[in-house]
Amino acid sequence: MLLRQRPGTANGVTFVTLEDETGTVNLIVRKEIWERYRRVARNAVAMIAGGILQREAEVTHVLVNRLEDLSSRLAELTFTRGISMIPNTDSRKPMRESKR
């Protein structure tokens, strides 16, 4: 996480900027979502943000509707050609399988 801010003029919306090896993404977290996932948002070392993807030019935003803490799964990471991946154990969430 690069930045987390909640401007006084944003009516409780929190803005979070995340970065990985592919670039940055801006999370837009409404007040009720922040309150529901506060522990994850403030403490997770690694997390997945689910929501509606919005792109304008080269700027990517996610209007967040859920956060999931992946911190406990960091030890499961495998590395393939410089890309880190967590093995998919949830059939509802499609993910490429890594080739070792």
N, C-alpha and C positions, 0 to 999 in steps of 0.2 A: 504494500500500500504506500503510495507516494504522498497522498494528501487526503485529509478528511476535514470538511468544513460544513457548518450550518449557519449561514448568514441570517442575521436578524430579520431581514426583509424577505426571507424565503418561506415563511409560514410553516416552519418546522421541517422543511425538506433538508436532507443531508446529502451532500455531494461528496463522492469518494472517487479518487483517481487511482486505478490499479495499473501496474505495468508488468509485462512478462517479456519473453524473448521476441515476441512478434510486435510489440508496441504497447500503447496505452488505451485504456477504455475508461470512460466516465460513468459512474453509477449514479443514478438519481433515485434516492430512497425516500419515499414518502414517510411522514411522521408515524403512521400506524404500522408500517412495515419495519421501520427502525425499532420501534418499541417491541415488536414481536421477536425480532432477531438481534436485539441489542448485544447480548453476550457474544454471539458469533461475530458481529460487525466490529466489536471493540477488541476481541481477544484472539480471533483465529489467526494462525500463522499462514494458513492456506485455506481458501474458500472458493466456492462456486456461487455465482450470482445468476439466478434465473429471472427472466422477465422479457420485456419487449425490446428488441434490438432496433436502434435508430441510427442511421448513417447519413451524414451530410458532408459531402466532399471527403476529406480524410479524417473526419472526426467521428468517433463511435461512442454512442451513449446506450446504456441499458436502463430502462425504466423498470426497476427491480420489484419483483413480487415475492421472492424467496431468497434466502441465503443458507448455504450449507457449509458447515465446518469440515474441512478435510485435513486438519492438522494431524489427527491420529493416523492418517494414511500416508504420510510423507515417507515413511520407511518402505512402502511398497513401490515407490517410483522406479521405473526402468528407463533407461536412456537409449534412444535409437537415433543415430545421425544427428545428435545435438538437440533432439526434441524429447522433453520429458513427458511421460504419460502415466496415468494411474490405471491399472487394469480395471475393466468394467465388470462390476459384480451386480449391477442393477439393469435388468433387461429393458426397463422403461427409458433408459438414457443411452442412446446409441453412441458408440465411441470406436474409433479405429483400434484394431489390435496391433500391438507392436510386434515387429519381426526381430527375433534375436539372432 
